[in-house]
Amino acid sequence: MKKQADPYMHSAEHILNQAMGRRFGCDRCFSAHIERKKSKCDYRFGRPLTDEELKSLENEVNGVIEADLQVSARYIATDNARERFNLSRVPDDAGDHIRIVSIGDYDHCPCIGPHVPSTGTIGRFRITSSDCENGVLRIRFKLKRPPTCGAEG
């Protein structure tokens, strides 16, 4: 992840990852490109999503955003984190404690990136396109931010 990742897009990525897991039983994205104007996440998934599934996924993400859930971070012992989370993307030299970012009770995962203080500041989430090739589902998305949050995405 870039050191200066956009907190709005990055927080939306967390919500999308949890929504994908809840709706389709897949793991969090294995690759992501998170930028201010547009972003993408890649999932190991065996088929494309239907238009109805994409709309439902988009609605779930927007529902979490509209719920204005608090986003918080805490550190837990790495051994405890290993029992509860997939740490495959965490560097081996991460230390004795891992930062866990929580979006209300909706999502909890290890993360070093910047996040918004609450989901209500993220703006409107929109899936712009998706495709599936060789077992990789790519979802591209943008945010339409409220005027106080900067330029629209």
Secondary structure, DSSP 8 states (H G I E B T S, - for coil): --TT--HHHHHHHHHHHHHHHHHH---S-SEEEE-SS-EEEEEE-SS---HHHHHHHHHHHHHHHHTT-BEEEEEEEHHHHHHHS--TTS-TTS-SEEEEEEETTTEEEE--S---SBGGGS-EEEEEEEEEETTEEEEEEEEE--GGG-S--
